[in-house]
Each structure stands twice: as C-alpha cells, then as structure tokens.
Amino acid sequence: MSIKDNFTADEWFKVMTGPGRAGAAVVAASPSGLTGLVAEAQAIGQAVRESVSAQSRTPLLEAMAADLLGTAPDPQAMPHQDRARNMDEARAQSLEGVRQAAWLVSAKASPEDAAAYRAMLLSVAERTASAAKEGGFLGIGGEQVNDRERAVIEELRNLLGQEASTSAPAQAELTGPSPDGSGNSN
C-alpha cells in the first residue's frame, strides 16, 4: 500500500499542488515583469524537483516524485478552482491551498513526512522570492526579496508552525479546522 492511498483523489491533488501554491503566494504578493515571472516559475519547479529527488526523501516525497514523473492528470478530472479576481485574492487562495495541503499531510502522513513537506513548502517560497529582483529599472537597483515577499514567507512560516530562525523542520502540530473548515478530520 502506497502512502498515496491514505488520501482521496481531491486530497492528493491538494497535496501535489501545495508547493506550487506556496510559490504562487510569493509571486502574487509582488508580481515581477515577464523575465522575473519566468525566473520565479523556474525556481518553483527546481525547488520541488530537488525536494522530491533528495537522497533523504520521505515516503510522501517519493510518492510525489513518482506522480511528477508519471503522466499528467486529465484536466477534466481535476477539481474546479475559482479564479482569483486580483493579486490579493490570488495570494489568499494560494495561502489557503497551502494550509489545506499541510493540514492533510499532517493528519494523514507520518510526522517525518509532514516535517519534510512543510520544509519543502518553505523552500519553494524562499527560492521563489529570491529568484528575481523586485523594483528597480532594467535590472538596475531593486532588491532580491522585498517586504511583501518577506511578509508572505513569514505568513507561511506561521501557518506551517515553523520558526524563522531555524532551517530545520518544526515538529509543531498544525492547528485549525480541517481543509473544508468543518473541524472533522475526514
């Protein structure tokens, strides 16, 4: 039995899209120009690839790697998602998706898997924020990570129960309602 069997298809979709949503929250907080968006998208993909292919990966990350190497899901079979009307809404939806994914992993996987997943989510967000300079003109000036990106990363740390000063995954239990907001774990 694979760890993936612990999740419904919709739940697994949330787990698989969690890292992309962590990166999207950073992008939505401070949108870059075209070259910046390309660099940030590449950073998201590279951070996920490195996490799921690391020597010390957990069973959850192995299952994610297997799915990433498999065939792409049918777009018609994927759950419907509301489109954001503006960047603030996109950031909020992304953070909510990360919260749901992290909660599901915390509830249905081992503590080691949950810690590795939370570390991957933060790594994706931090690498996305560092991928392109914000502000400035034609690459001159600006800053690598601006205040809005730092605020989203801090919000993610709080959401995931991780301290800013440590790079090791926190073992804190995620609190709050279940992904559907009901308080039920199923």
N, C-alpha and C positions, 0 to 999 in steps of 0.2 A: 504494500500500500504506500503510495506516494504522499508526501505532505500536502500536495495539491488537493488530495481527496478530502482534506479537512474543510475545504472551502466550497461554497456553491460557485456556479459559473460567474454570477454577478460579483460575488465577493472576490474571487480570483482576479477578475477584471480590475477591481478597485486596487488590489494589491499590486498588480502589474503596472497600473498607471500611476501609482503613488509617487515614484521617483520623478516622472515627467511633470507631475503636478507640483512637486517641490521646486523644480526648476522654473516652471511656468509662473509660480507665485513671485519669484525674484524678477523675472522678465516683466511681468505686469506691474510691479512696483515702480520700475524705472525703465521704460522701453528705450531701446537703443535704435540707432539707424540700421539700415539694411545689413551692413557688414557686422555690426555689433550683434544683431539678431542671429546671423549665421554663426558667429563665434559662440554665442550662448547656447544655441541648439547643439552645436558640436560638443560643447562642454558637458551638456546633459547626457548625450549618448556615450561619450568617453567615460564619464564618471560611473554610469550604470554598467558599462562593459567591464570596467576594472573591478567593480564591486562583485559582480556575479562570476568573474573568472579568477578571483584571487585564490591563492593556494589554500587559505584558511576559511574558505566559504562554508556556510552552514547548509543544512539540507534545504531550507527555504530558498536560499540564494542559488543552490544547484537546480532546484525546480524552476526558478525564474529563468536561469540560463538556458535550460532545455527548451522552455517556451519561446525564448527570444531567438533560438536557433531554428525552431520549427517553422511551419507555415503560418502566415499572417491570418488572424481571425477574419471571418466574413463580416464586413461592415454592417450588413443587415442583422446579424446576430448579436451585435454589441448593444449594450443598454443605451437608451436615449439619454442624452445630456442636454440640459438647457444651455443655450448660448449666452455668453455674457454680453451686456449692452455697452460696457465701458471697462476700462482697465481696473478700476477699483472693484468692480463686480467680478472680473476675471481673477484678481488676486484673492478675493474672498472665497470664490468657488474652488480655487486651487488649494487654498489652506484647508477648506472643509474636506476636500478629497483626500488630502494628506492625513488629516485627523482620522477619517474613517478607515483608511488603509492601515494606519499604525494601530488603531484600536483592534481591527480584525486580526492582525498578526499577533498582537499581544494576547488576545483572547483565544486564538486557535493554534498557536505555534509555541514552541519551547521558548524559555527565557533567552536562550542564546540566539535563536532565530530572531526574536523581537529586538534584541540589542543590535544585532548585525543590520537588521532592516532600518532601524532608527538611525544608525550611523551612516548607512547608505543615503538615506533621505537628506541628512545634513550635509554630507559630502557633495551630493548633487547640487544643493542650494548654494553652498560656498563656492564650488567650482564655476557655477553659472554666474554668480556675482563677480567673480574675478576674471571672467572671460573677455570682457570688453570694457574699455574706459567709458565713463559717463560724463557728459558735459564736454566742454572744450570745443574746438573747431578744427575739422580735418585732422583729427588725431593729435592735435597740439593742446596741451592743457588737460583739464578734466581730472577725474580721479578714478582709480581702479574699482573701488567699491564705494558707492555713495551712501548717504544717510538713509535713504529709503530702502536700499538693498540691505543695509545692516539691520534696519528695523524689522524687515521680513525674516531675516535669518534669526534674529532674537525671538521673534514671534514663533517661529518653527521650533527653536530650542525649548521655549516654554511649553508649547503644545506637545512636544515629544518627551518632556521631563528631563532634559539634558542641561547641564551647566555649561556656561560659556567658556569657563576657564579650563575645561578638560577636553581632551580629544578622545578619551575612552568612552565607549557607550555607557550610558547610565542604566542602572537596573531598576529605575523607578517604574512603578506600575502606572499605566495610563488610567486616568480617571475621567469620568464623564459618562454621558449616555452612550448607548450603542450607536452604530452608524446611522440607524434610522431614527434616532432620537427617542426611542421608546424606553430605554433603560433595560430592555431584555437583551440577553447575550446571544440569542438565536435569531 
